[in-house]
């Protein structure tokens, strides 16, 4: 599977909330319409894969 990590999020950074993560996902999705963008809880990162 072709998974690309776009943003790695620091678990200790309390300044990043769920709304911020949703905004990042939306922006990355707009920039990459051919990819499925998702939050990977194991990597604690915003990733994407080809549709």
ZIKA-V489517 format. One record per pair of residues at least 12 apart in sequence whose ideal C-beta (glycine too) atoms are under 7 Angstrom apart, sorted by sequence separation. I is the first residue (numbers start at 1). J is the second residue. D is the distance in Angstrom with one decimal. If there is no record, write none. Layout:
i->I j->J d->D
i->I j->J d->D
//
This chain:
i->25 j->37 d->5.3
i->36 j->48 d->6.1
i->35 j->48 d->3.9
i->36 j->49 d->5.5
i->25 j->39 d->6.7
i->35 j->49 d->6.4
i->35 j->50 d->6.0
i->36 j->51 d->5.4
i->32 j->48 d->5.8
i->34 j->50 d->6.9
i->35 j->51 d->6.6
i->7 j->24 d->5.8
i->34 j->51 d->6.3
i->21 j->39 d->6.2
i->28 j->46 d->6.1
i->28 j->48 d->6.7
i->25 j->46 d->5.8
i->6 j->28 d->5.2
i->24 j->46 d->5.6
i->21 j->46 d->7.0
i->11 j->44 d->5.6
i->9 j->44 d->5.2
i->9 j->45 d->6.2
i->8 j->45 d->4.7
i->5 j->43 d->6.5
i->7 j->45 d->6.2
i->7 j->46 d->4.4
i->5 j->45 d->4.8
i->6 j->46 d->5.0
i->6 j->47 d->6.5
i->5 j->47 d->5.2
i->6 j->48 d->6.3
i->4 j->47 d->6.3
i->3 j->47 d->5.4
i->4 j->48 d->5.3
i->3 j->49 d->5.0
i->2 j->49 d->5.7
i->1 j->49 d->5.9
i->2 j->50 d->5.3
//
